[in-house]
């Protein structure tokens, strides 16, 4: 059984499910996304490429359609890899989804559809069988590269320069400043009443997303040079020494250099020197 066949075997029960965001009946493409979300602990890895939660990286309807169509079907590798290799697999959540699905689509009909692929299945073993088979599909897809995928890691520095008006270093520098500002807003967050939790969550989400982009740019920079003693290696080392939460510093905590903010200041200095073409001071 492949992924497209598994989607077909679920029949038309998805037509009675509603999209929580739009309150509209799910299309087949929506159901494809829905199904993958139900076997993943972190649904962000399904909804967004590279796990970066913004409009640019959001997977659209056409992308999900390409995962199950009969001809020229796209590899599920990016999503399968994130689920299988990042400890995101959640079979209990998937089993719960199957229970809910059969409230609108009879279990007997589902058994009939899957009998072709699970000949020894019965009504009592069906859910276990479907879950095991779905995990096998994901593990298989994880091993099949997606040749269409174009992410930061697949670009070299020359390619990136063609796609952007700015240098890679300038982009990292701007992103670093954004992280510092967002981190300061979080550290100095003042509750004023209604909507505080939403505002705080939005800031935290932005901080994490921007840091993921900084990591992606760092990987791209690292792939563009093989010189371990270069300034680029120094920049990558500083980025890898940081976490999103490292930027949660008040104005005072950031201004007074310390062990806590050392790598942020070091990264800022390295990027400044690259832009100015100055040598690195060890």
Backbone as CSV, one residue per row, in Angstrom:
resi,resn,N_x,N_y,N_z,CA_x,CA_y,CA_z,C_x,C_y,C_z
1,UNK,0.840,-1.205,0.000,0.000,0.000,0.000,0.871,1.248,0.000
2,UNK,0.555,2.205,-0.860,1.261,3.476,-0.816,0.344,4.549,-0.213
3,UNK,0.855,5.760,-0.103,0.071,6.805,0.561,-1.212,7.133,-0.198
4,UNK,-1.110,7.196,-1.523,-2.297,7.485,-2.326,-3.380,6.440,-2.144
5,UNK,-2.969,5.162,-2.077,-3.922,4.073,-1.885,-4.562,4.135,-0.503
6,UNK,-3.795,4.554,0.490,-4.352,4.653,1.844,-5.414,5.748,1.918
7,UNK,-5.171,6.859,1.227,-6.157,7.946,1.185,-7.457,7.446,0.553
8,UNK,-7.312,6.705,-0.546,-8.495,6.186,-1.247,-9.248,5.180,-0.381
9,UNK,-8.512,4.359,0.380,-9.139,3.324,1.205,-9.989,3.906,2.330
10,UNK,-9.717,5.130,2.711,-10.521,5.767,3.759,-11.907,6.153,3.254
11,UNK,-12.115,6.035,1.950,-13.434,6.319,1.404,-13.802,7.782,1.463
12,UNK,-15.096,8.046,1.633,-15.600,9.429,1.589,-16.055,9.960,2.955
13,UNK,-15.647,9.265,4.015,-16.047,9.708,5.354,-15.568,11.102,5.691
14,UNK,-14.483,11.536,5.036,-13.928,12.866,5.318,-14.906,13.985,4.940
15,UNK,-15.869,13.658,4.082,-16.828,14.687,3.661,-17.771,15.112,4.781
16,UNK,-17.743,14.391,5.872,-18.577,14.753,7.030,-17.749,15.412,8.130
17,UNK,-16.462,15.643,7.838,-15.582,16.308,8.796,-15.485,17.786,8.447
18,UNK,-15.328,18.618,9.468,-15.242,20.065,9.259,-13.848,20.584,9.553
19,UNK,-13.414,21.541,8.767,-12.165,22.242,9.017,-12.414,23.205,10.179
20,UNK,-11.623,23.075,11.239,-11.843,23.895,12.430,-11.667,25.388,12.158
21,UNK,-10.786,25.720,11.197,-10.523,27.133,10.923,-11.604,27.785,10.061
22,UNK,-12.109,27.033,9.065,-13.087,27.611,8.144,-14.510,27.130,8.397
23,UNK,-14.628,26.068,9.189,-15.931,25.443,9.473,-16.595,24.902,8.208
24,UNK,-15.765,24.593,7.199,-16.263,24.023,5.947,-15.918,22.539,5.880
25,UNK,-16.682,21.799,5.092,-16.441,20.371,4.916,-15.070,20.154,4.274
26,UNK,-14.348,19.139,4.743,-13.027,18.861,4.216,-13.071,18.395,2.765
27,UNK,-12.138,18.889,1.973,-11.925,18.363,0.633,-10.937,17.191,0.764
28,UNK,-10.694,16.488,-0.316,-9.750,15.367,-0.269,-8.346,15.856,0.090
29,UNK,-7.991,17.018,-0.436,-6.692,17.608,-0.121,-6.603,17.966,1.365
30,UNK,-7.689,18.535,1.896,-7.737,18.859,3.327,-7.583,17.590,4.164
31,UNK,-8.230,16.522,3.719,-8.184,15.269,4.464,-6.778,14.682,4.473
32,UNK,-6.076,14.834,3.370,-4.685,14.388,3.308,-3.874,15.069,4.403
33,UNK,-4.032,16.378,4.514,-3.345,17.152,5.557,-3.817,16.725,6.944
34,UNK,-5.098,16.571,7.098,-5.729,16.184,8.364,-5.182,14.840,8.850
35,UNK,-5.059,13.889,7.921,-4.595,12.550,8.247,-3.157,12.572,8.764
36,UNK,-2.315,13.326,8.109,-0.912,13.428,8.519,-0.775,14.134,9.870
37,UNK,-1.633,15.124,10.086,-1.611,15.822,11.379,-1.990,14.876,12.514
38,UNK,-2.885,13.925,12.228,-3.381,13.029,13.265,-2.388,11.950,13.677
39,UNK,-1.289,11.822,12.943,-0.285,10.851,13.367,0.990,11.552,13.836
40,UNK,0.901,12.872,13.942,2.058,13.663,14.367,1.786,14.400,15.678
41,UNK,2.729,14.327,16.598,2.611,15.056,17.865,2.610,16.555,17.601
42,UNK,3.543,16.994,16.763,3.673,18.412,16.447,3.153,18.642,15.036
43,UNK,1.953,19.186,14.905,1.325,19.347,13.599,2.008,20.400,12.738
44,UNK,2.852,21.224,13.334,3.562,22.256,12.581,4.439,21.644,11.498
45,UNK,5.025,20.456,11.770,5.900,19.826,10.779,5.124,19.370,9.548
46,UNK,3.823,19.223,9.687,2.958,18.857,8.559,2.491,20.119,7.828
47,UNK,2.101,21.114,8.574,1.501,22.321,8.009,2.504,23.280,7.387
48,UNK,3.771,23.246,7.873,4.774,24.197,7.391,6.070,23.487,7.003
49,UNK,6.650,23.879,5.888,7.926,23.305,5.479,9.031,23.798,6.402
50,UNK,9.978,22.908,6.688,11.097,23.200,7.588,10.640,23.601,8.991
51,UNK,9.348,23.377,9.303,8.834,23.697,10.625,8.799,25.182,10.919
52,UNK,8.889,26.024,9.884,8.901,27.481,10.068,7.483,28.006,9.894
53,UNK,6.902,28.469,10.966,5.487,28.815,11.001,5.219,30.225,10.507
54,UNK,5.229,30.383,9.182,4.829,31.660,8.597,4.182,31.398,7.231
55,UNK,3.629,32.442,6.640,2.872,32.294,5.387,3.743,31.752,4.265
56,UNK,4.988,32.170,4.231,5.904,31.762,3.161,6.133,30.249,3.162
57,UNK,6.172,29.648,4.347,6.486,28.225,4.460,5.250,27.334,4.618
58,UNK,4.067,27.936,4.605,2.843,27.161,4.778,2.584,26.283,3.556
59,UNK,2.276,25.014,3.793,1.990,24.091,2.692,0.547,24.295,2.234
60,UNK,0.375,24.553,0.958,-0.947,24.819,0.419,-1.672,23.577,-0.071
61,UNK,-2.875,23.773,-0.558,-3.736,22.670,-1.020,-3.087,21.884,-2.148
62,UNK,-2.440,22.589,-3.088,-1.806,21.909,-4.218,-0.687,20.974,-3.764
63,UNK,0.019,21.383,-2.737,1.104,20.541,-2.215,0.555,19.232,-1.685
64,UNK,-0.527,19.299,-0.903,-1.101,18.079,-0.344,-1.733,17.203,-1.425
65,UNK,-2.278,17.837,-2.448,-2.825,17.067,-3.565,-1.725,16.258,-4.247
66,UNK,-0.533,16.857,-4.356,0.582,16.189,-5.039,1.092,14.970,-4.278
67,UNK,0.730,14.840,-3.003,1.189,13.701,-2.205,0.373,12.427,-2.456
68,UNK,-0.854,12.571,-2.982,-1.678,11.369,-3.148,-2.161,11.117,-4.574
69,UNK,-1.912,12.033,-5.509,-2.426,11.836,-6.869,-1.780,10.609,-7.529
70,UNK,-2.451,10.057,-8.519,-2.001,8.813,-9.159,-0.758,8.991,-10.031
71,UNK,-0.690,10.098,-10.768,0.448,10.331,-11.652,1.343,11.437,-11.095
72,UNK,2.645,11.251,-11.317,3.624,12.252,-10.871,3.436,12.588,-9.393
73,UNK,3.263,11.538,-8.581,3.031,11.749,-7.150,4.319,12.194,-6.460
74,UNK,4.198,13.179,-5.619,5.345,13.740,-4.916,5.696,12.915,-3.684
75,UNK,6.985,12.787,-3.405,7.421,12.059,-2.213,7.006,12.809,-0.946
76,UNK,6.579,12.052,0.044,6.212,12.626,1.346,7.440,12.840,2.228
77,UNK,8.603,12.660,1.653,9.850,12.660,2.427,9.984,13.803,3.441
78,UNK,9.761,15.078,3.058,9.953,16.168,4.023,9.108,16.007,5.287
79,UNK,7.848,15.616,5.113,6.953,15.445,6.261,7.274,14.147,7.000
80,UNK,7.455,13.060,6.242,7.739,11.757,6.857,9.027,11.807,7.671
81,UNK,10.028,12.493,7.149,11.302,12.613,7.847,11.119,13.346,9.175
82,UNK,10.327,14.414,9.154,10.100,15.204,10.371,9.310,14.416,11.413
83,UNK,8.421,13.549,10.950,7.618,12.751,11.884,8.412,11.572,12.442
84,UNK,9.085,10.835,11.554,9.790,9.612,11.952,11.091,9.897,12.696
85,UNK,11.891,10.838,12.171,13.232,11.064,12.742,13.276,12.091,13.859
86,UNK,12.161,12.751,14.119,12.153,13.788,15.165,11.244,13.419,16.330
87,UNK,10.998,12.139,16.494,10.177,11.645,17.603,8.806,12.297,17.636
88,UNK,8.224,12.502,16.449,6.912,13.140,16.353,5.785,12.151,16.100
89,UNK,6.115,10.875,15.965,5.106,9.865,15.686,4.195,9.677,16.893
90,UNK,2.886,9.712,16.674,1.920,9.565,17.763,0.823,8.590,17.331
91,UNK,1.065,7.305,17.557,0.102,6.277,17.130,-1.166,6.294,17.981
92,UNK,-1.074,6.700,19.225,-2.268,6.783,20.077,-3.230,7.837,19.547
93,UNK,-2.683,8.957,19.136,-3.486,10.038,18.557,-4.149,9.559,17.273
94,UNK,-3.416,8.768,16.475,-3.942,8.257,15.224,-5.071,7.253,15.476
95,UNK,-4.890,6.394,16.480,-5.926,5.412,16.820,-7.200,6.123,17.271
96,UNK,-7.038,7.209,18.018,-8.178,7.996,18.472,-8.902,8.615,17.272
97,UNK,-8.125,9.063,16.290,-8.709,9.612,15.062,-9.558,8.553,14.343
98,UNK,-9.051,7.312,14.288,-9.791,6.235,13.618,-11.131,5.981,14.309
99,UNK,-11.127,6.033,15.624,-12.375,5.861,16.387,-13.373,6.951,15.997
100,UNK,-12.896,8.183,15.947,-13.764,9.313,15.602,-14.255,9.211,14.155
101,UNK,-13.373,8.756,13.276,-13.721,8.660,11.852,-14.897,7.721,11.630
102,UNK,-14.904,6.640,12.396,-15.964,5.635,12.217,-17.297,6.034,12.832
103,UNK,-17.338,7.206,13.432,-18.627,7.730,13.889,-19.436,8.229,12.692
104,UNK,-18.733,8.586,11.616,-19.386,9.098,10.405,-19.255,8.150,9.210
105,UNK,-18.431,7.113,9.363,-18.186,6.174,8.260,-18.084,4.793,8.890
106,UNK,-18.945,3.884,8.516,-19.032,2.603,9.233,-17.717,1.825,9.218
107,UNK,-17.436,1.195,10.345,-16.220,0.411,10.487,-16.219,-0.761,9.500
108,UNK,-17.394,-1.317,9.242,-17.505,-2.438,8.306,-17.106,-2.005,6.893
109,UNK,-17.504,-0.805,6.506,-17.155,-0.301,5.179,-15.647,-0.042,5.092
110,UNK,-15.108,0.505,6.194,-13.670,0.763,6.244,-12.891,-0.554,6.150
111,UNK,-13.391,-1.580,6.837,-12.757,-2.903,6.795,-12.767,-3.449,5.365
112,UNK,-13.883,-3.292,4.686,-13.994,-3.754,3.298,-12.971,-3.058,2.406
113,UNK,-12.825,-1.745,2.598,-11.889,-0.966,1.783,-10.432,-1.387,1.996
114,UNK,-10.099,-1.711,3.251,-8.707,-2.023,3.590,-8.376,-3.516,3.456
115,UNK,-9.380,-4.362,3.258,-9.167,-5.813,3.154,-8.161,-6.172,2.061
116,UNK,-8.152,-5.389,0.998,-7.240,-5.631,-0.114,-5.786,-5.566,0.338
117,UNK,-5.525,-4.691,1.321,-4.162,-4.479,1.797,-3.903,-5.187,3.130
118,UNK,-4.983,-5.446,3.870,-4.878,-6.116,5.177,-5.809,-7.326,5.167
119,UNK,-5.462,-8.366,4.416,-6.369,-9.512,4.244,-6.759,-10.238,5.522
120,UNK,-5.906,-10.182,6.542,-6.216,-10.901,7.788,-6.914,-10.019,8.815
121,UNK,-7.230,-8.789,8.444,-7.849,-7.850,9.393,-9.282,-8.243,9.715
122,UNK,-9.710,-7.909,10.930,-11.093,-8.111,11.366,-11.546,-6.813,12.008
123,UNK,-12.798,-6.732,12.388,-13.285,-5.500,13.005,-12.534,-5.189,14.302
124,UNK,-12.066,-6.224,14.990,-11.369,-6.006,16.261,-9.897,-5.628,16.072
125,UNK,-9.321,-5.977,14.920,-7.894,-5.687,14.691,-7.681,-4.598,13.636
126,UNK,-8.767,-4.073,13.062,-8.657,-3.134,11.954,-7.840,-1.897,12.289
127,UNK,-8.137,-1.259,13.400,-7.450,-0.018,13.740,-5.959,-0.240,13.949
128,UNK,-5.598,-1.346,14.598,-4.176,-1.660,14.793,-3.506,-1.877,13.439
129,UNK,-4.204,-2.590,12.557,-3.653,-2.884,11.244,-3.440,-1.637,10.403
130,UNK,-4.437,-0.745,10.399,-4.324,0.500,9.624,-3.186,1.356,10.177
131,UNK,-3.094,1.433,11.504,-2.040,2.239,12.136,-0.663,1.700,11.787
132,UNK,-0.477,0.393,11.914,0.819,-0.218,11.586,1.182,0.026,10.118
133,UNK,0.181,-0.114,9.242,0.422,0.069,7.808,0.771,1.520,7.494
134,UNK,0.112,2.453,8.180,0.369,3.870,7.944,1.777,4.247,8.397
135,UNK,2.218,3.651,9.498,3.586,3.893,9.985,4.594,3.349,8.970
136,UNK,4.309,2.189,8.409,5.194,1.604,7.388,5.287,2.514,6.169
137,UNK,4.155,3.093,5.784,4.136,4.007,4.633,5.044,5.206,4.908
138,UNK,4.927,5.782,6.094,5.738,6.947,6.447,7.221,6.601,6.488
139,UNK,7.545,5.437,7.028,8.954,5.023,7.084,9.504,4.800,5.682
140,UNK,8.657,4.273,4.793,9.075,4.086,3.416,9.284,5.417,2.708
141,UNK,8.357,6.355,2.919,8.452,7.674,2.297,9.642,8.462,2.830
142,UNK,9.957,8.232,4.090,11.097,8.926,4.704,12.398,8.590,3.974
143,UNK,12.473,7.409,3.396,13.702,6.967,2.723,13.747,7.370,1.252
144,UNK,12.673,8.001,0.746,12.622,8.411,-0.661,12.833,9.924,-0.750
145,UNK,13.970,10.371,-1.288,14.223,11.822,-1.373,13.179,12.530,-2.223
146,UNK,12.856,13.753,-1.833,11.939,14.587,-2.600,12.787,15.507,-3.472
147,UNK,12.945,15.142,-4.744,13.828,15.898,-5.628,13.297,17.288,-5.969
148,UNK,11.999,17.532,-5.664,11.448,18.852,-5.956,11.738,19.849,-4.856
149,UNK,12.109,19.344,-3.697,12.237,20.212,-2.533,13.382,21.194,-2.704
150,UNK,13.098,22.464,-2.459,14.111,23.500,-2.539,14.108,24.282,-1.236
151,UNK,15.035,23.982,-0.381,15.126,24.671,0.901,16.469,25.329,1.035
152,UNK,16.717,26.055,2.097,17.977,26.740,2.285,19.179,25.828,2.142
153,UNK,19.074,24.572,2.655,20.221,23.683,2.639,20.595,23.255,1.234
154,UNK,19.696,23.349,0.276,19.982,22.893,-1.070,20.577,23.997,-1.945
155,UNK,20.679,25.199,-1.414,21.210,26.315,-2.176,22.649,26.594,-1.774
156,UNK,23.473,26.925,-2.748,24.804,27.374,-2.374,24.787,28.903,-2.322
157,UNK,25.884,29.469,-1.949,25.889,30.912,-1.727,25.599,31.695,-3.008
158,UNK,26.121,31.204,-4.139,25.888,31.882,-5.412,24.416,31.851,-5.788
159,UNK,23.769,30.683,-5.573,22.345,30.555,-5.867,21.538,31.520,-5.022
160,UNK,21.910,31.608,-3.743,21.157,32.465,-2.836,21.262,33.929,-3.273
161,UNK,22.455,34.313,-3.720,22.667,35.688,-4.124,21.775,36.064,-5.309
162,UNK,21.528,35.090,-6.190,20.677,35.328,-7.339,19.237,35.555,-6.924
163,UNK,18.817,34.932,-5.805,17.427,35.006,-5.385,17.145,36.147,-4.415
164,UNK,18.194,36.850,-4.040,18.000,37.901,-3.048,18.804,39.138,-3.417
165,UNK,18.277,40.310,-3.075,19.001,41.539,-3.332,20.078,41.752,-2.278
166,UNK,19.991,41.041,-1.155,20.943,41.212,-0.071,21.904,40.039,0.009
167,UNK,23.027,40.271,0.630,23.953,39.179,0.891,23.380,38.313,2.008
168,UNK,23.857,37.098,2.088,23.410,36.189,3.133,23.722,36.743,4.518
169,UNK,24.903,37.351,4.630,25.327,37.903,5.924,24.426,39.061,6.369
170,UNK,24.029,39.895,5.399,23.150,41.032,5.731,21.793,40.534,6.192
171,UNK,21.303,39.475,5.557,20.013,38.903,5.943,20.079,38.349,7.362
172,UNK,21.195,37.676,7.683,21.376,37.136,9.035,21.471,38.258,10.060
173,UNK,22.136,39.325,9.673,22.309,40.456,10.586,20.968,41.092,10.919
174,UNK,20.104,41.266,9.914,18.782,41.841,10.157,17.942,40.913,11.026
175,UNK,18.049,39.614,10.756,17.292,38.633,11.528,17.769,38.615,12.977
176,UNK,19.069,38.760,13.171,19.627,38.812,14.526,19.063,40.008,15.291
177,UNK,19.005,41.152,14.650,18.461,42.347,15.305,16.973,42.173,15.640
178,UNK,16.246,41.508,14.749,14.829,41.239,15.003,14.668,40.331,16.215
179,UNK,15.519,39.318,16.311,15.479,38.398,17.454,15.768,39.125,18.763
180,UNK,16.722,40.025,18.725,17.080,40.794,19.924,15.892,41.656,20.376
181,UNK,15.237,42.294,19.416,14.089,43.163,19.732,12.919,42.340,20.267
182,UNK,12.616,41.218,19.607,11.509,40.367,20.054,11.797,39.789,21.428
183,UNK,13.042,39.349,21.638,13.427,38.801,22.938,13.273,39.825,24.050
184,UNK,13.612,41.067,23.742,13.490,42.142,24.730,12.015,42.398,25.059
185,UNK,11.165,42.366,24.028,9.728,42.561,24.258,9.171,41.476,25.169
186,UNK,9.638,40.249,24.984,9.164,39.135,25.818,9.663,39.293,27.247
187,UNK,10.953,39.626,27.395,11.538,39.769,28.729,10.900,40.905,29.513
188,UNK,10.473,41.948,28.807,9.905,43.114,29.470,8.385,43.190,29.284
189,UNK,7.789,42.053,28.931,6.343,42.003,28.672,5.545,42.436,29.907
190,UNK,4.633,43.358,29.704,3.788,43.858,30.785,2.333,43.515,30.492
191,UNK,1.704,42.844,31.413,0.299,42.473,31.221,-0.600,43.677,31.458
192,UNK,-1.494,43.877,30.479,-2.378,45.044,30.568,-3.852,44.666,30.638
193,UNK,-4.157,43.361,30.467,-5.559,42.942,30.533,-5.920,41.944,29.466
194,UNK,-7.066,42.138,28.832,-7.584,41.216,27.821,-6.607,41.070,26.651
195,UNK,-6.382,39.832,26.246,-5.526,39.569,25.079,-4.063,39.386,25.417
196,UNK,-3.717,39.432,26.704,-2.313,39.298,27.098,-1.717,37.962,26.648
197,UNK,-2.465,36.883,26.873,-1.954,35.555,26.515,-1.740,35.433,25.014
198,UNK,-2.647,36.009,24.235,-2.526,35.961,22.774,-1.297,36.743,22.323
199,UNK,-1.122,37.938,22.880,0.033,38.762,22.508,1.339,38.082,22.880
200,UNK,1.379,37.483,24.074,2.602,36.820,24.528,2.901,35.599,23.654
201,UNK,1.878,34.824,23.341,2.058,33.633,22.505,2.553,34.021,21.113
202,UNK,2.023,35.138,20.591,2.440,35.598,19.270,3.921,35.986,19.269
203,UNK,4.360,36.637,20.323,5.774,37.015,20.437,6.669,35.782,20.533
204,UNK,6.257,34.809,21.337,7.043,33.589,21.488,7.115,32.827,20.170
205,UNK,6.006,32.776,19.459,5.971,32.074,18.170,6.889,32.768,17.161
206,UNK,6.867,34.096,17.160,7.736,34.849,16.248,9.201,34.608,16.588
207,UNK,9.523,34.599,17.868,10.910,34.373,18.301,11.399,33.007,17.810
208,UNK,10.585,31.978,18.005,10.971,30.624,17.605,11.092,30.496,16.095
209,UNK,10.147,31.092,15.366,10.184,31.023,13.907,11.401,31.738,13.339
210,UNK,11.686,32.937,13.879,12.840,33.700,13.394,14.143,32.981,13.714
211,UNK,14.187,32.320,14.862,15.414,31.592,15.211,15.614,30.388,14.282
212,UNK,14.519,29.728,13.919,14.617,28.614,12.968,15.164,29.104,11.632
213,UNK,14.757,30.299,11.229,15.265,30.856,9.981,16.741,31.193,10.097
214,UNK,17.147,31.670,11.270,18.559,31.966,11.485,19.393,30.687,11.395
215,UNK,18.887,29.605,11.970,19.577,28.316,11.881,19.684,27.851,10.429
216,UNK,18.600,28.019,9.679,18.595,27.599,8.272,19.620,28.393,7.466
217,UNK,19.690,29.694,7.714,20.665,30.530,7.017,22.082,30.161,7.421
218,UNK,22.256,29.805,8.686,23.567,29.388,9.176,24.028,28.102,8.479
219,UNK,23.093,27.161,8.293,23.416,25.914,7.591,23.830,26.202,6.153
220,UNK,23.132,27.140,5.535,23.464,27.530,4.170,24.863,28.140,4.117
221,UNK,25.169,28.992,5.064,26.474,29.627,5.127,27.563,28.577,5.328
222,UNK,27.284,27.616,6.206,28.255,26.563,6.495,28.538,25.709,5.256
223,UNK,27.494,25.454,4.472,27.645,24.614,3.282,28.414,25.325,2.166
224,UNK,28.561,26.657,2.292,29.218,27.426,1.235,30.732,27.495,1.405
225,UNK,31.245,26.978,2.521,32.689,27.020,2.752,33.175,25.745,3.400
226,UNK,34.382,25.324,3.043,34.981,24.115,3.629,36.145,24.472,4.541
227,UNK,36.367,25.774,4.717,37.477,26.238,5.552,37.022,26.340,7.008
228,UNK,37.484,25.385,7.848,37.035,25.351,9.236,37.523,26.536,10.053
229,UNK,38.535,27.252,9.552,39.064,28.382,10.326,38.496,29.715,9.838
230,UNK,37.590,29.655,8.877,37.076,30.891,8.289,36.109,31.608,9.225
231,UNK,35.844,32.846,8.889,34.892,33.646,9.650,33.508,33.022,9.597
232,UNK,33.193,32.362,8.465,31.880,31.750,8.326,31.694,30.617,9.323
233,UNK,32.770,29.873,9.579,32.690,28.813,10.576,32.487,29.402,11.970
234,UNK,33.124,30.542,12.216,32.958,31.240,13.501,31.499,31.671,13.687
235,UNK,30.909,32.171,12.613,29.512,32.614,12.669,28.599,31.433,12.969
236,UNK,28.816,30.326,12.260,27.981,29.131,12.456,28.125,28.581,13.871
237,UNK,29.330,28.603,14.399,29.567,28.124,15.760,28.792,28.961,16.769
238,UNK,28.782,30.272,16.566,28.050,31.167,17.475,26.549,30.906,17.398
239,UNK,26.029,30.709,16.194,24.593,30.436,16.035,24.214,29.142,16.745
240,UNK,25.038,28.107,16.572,24.754,26.810,17.192,24.888,26.845,18.715
241,UNK,25.542,27.869,19.226,25.691,28.019,20.679,24.472,28.700,21.296
242,UNK,23.537,29.114,20.446,22.354,29.836,20.909,21.095,28.987,20.815
243,UNK,20.068,29.412,21.532,18.718,28.864,21.437,17.777,30.049,21.313
244,UNK,16.544,29.790,20.927,15.581,30.889,20.817,15.464,31.632,22.149
245,UNK,15.435,30.883,23.252,15.261,31.505,24.570,16.473,32.333,24.997
246,UNK,17.616,32.146,24.315,18.813,32.930,24.648,18.587,34.422,24.437
247,UNK,17.626,34.749,23.562,17.379,36.150,23.223,16.398,36.837,24.176
248,UNK,15.852,36.093,25.120,14.902,36.690,26.059,15.693,37.410,27.157
249,UNK,16.065,38.640,26.855,16.897,39.452,27.746,16.303,40.846,27.856
250,UNK,16.303,41.395,29.040,15.868,42.782,29.215,16.943,43.690,28.621
251,UNK,16.623,44.962,28.471,17.596,45.923,27.940,18.872,45.900,28.769
252,UNK,18.718,45.866,30.083,19.876,45.857,30.982,20.686,44.577,30.812
253,UNK,20.014,43.428,30.750,20.704,42.149,30.604,21.473,42.076,29.287
254,UNK,20.937,42.718,28.249,21.605,42.683,26.953,22.784,43.651,26.899
255,UNK,22.629,44.822,27.476,23.659,45.859,27.390,24.924,45.493,28.147
256,UNK,24.769,44.833,29.300,25.932,44.449,30.104,26.407,43.087,29.626
257,UNK,27.562,43.049,28.940,28.040,41.794,28.386,28.347,40.784,29.487
258,UNK,27.904,39.555,29.272,28.085,38.502,30.263,28.080,37.153,29.554
259,UNK,28.262,36.097,30.342,28.216,34.745,29.782,26.850,34.499,29.132
260,UNK,25.840,35.096,29.719,24.472,34.897,29.256,24.237,35.429,27.843
261,UNK,24.885,36.543,27.499,24.634,37.134,26.180,25.872,37.144,25.276
262,UNK,26.921,36.453,25.695,28.200,36.492,24.967,28.050,36.134,23.485
263,UNK,27.385,35.018,23.198,27.317,34.540,21.814,26.473,35.450,20.921
264,UNK,25.526,36.169,21.515,24.744,37.123,20.725,25.632,38.281,20.292
265,UNK,26.403,38.817,21.248,27.309,39.912,20.925,28.407,39.457,19.969
266,UNK,28.902,38.240,20.171,29.942,37.695,19.302,29.422,37.556,17.872
267,UNK,28.223,37.046,17.723,27.628,36.874,16.399,27.425,38.220,15.721
268,UNK,26.966,39.191,16.475,26.748,40.531,15.938,28.066,41.128,15.446
269,UNK,29.124,40.931,16.211,30.438,41.454,15.840,30.971,40.764,14.589
270,UNK,30.809,39.449,14.517,31.289,38.689,13.357,30.575,39.129,12.076
271,UNK,29.273,39.280,12.161,28.505,39.700,10.988,28.873,41.123,10.567
272,UNK,29.122,41.962,11.529,29.522,43.346,11.221,30.861,43.359,10.491
273,UNK,31.793,42.534,10.950,33.115,42.497,10.330,33.076,41.920,8.915
274,UNK,32.200,40.959,8.712,32.057,40.405,7.357,31.549,41.490,6.411
275,UNK,30.531,42.233,6.854,29.977,43.284,6.006,30.993,44.362,5.699
276,UNK,31.873,44.649,6.675,32.859,45.699,6.503,34.151,45.189,5.892
277,UNK,34.233,43.844,5.734,35.431,43.251,5.143,36.628,43.301,6.049
278,UNK,36.400,43.319,7.365,37.498,43.396,8.328,37.879,41.993,8.808
279,UNK,39.140,41.823,9.243,39.573,40.512,9.745,38.968,40.202,11.109
280,UNK,38.976,38.922,11.484,38.436,38.503,12.761,39.467,38.609,13.863
281,UNK,39.056,39.151,14.991,39.924,39.211,16.170,39.588,38.028,17.054
282,UNK,40.515,37.144,17.299,40.249,35.964,18.125,40.158,36.347,19.589
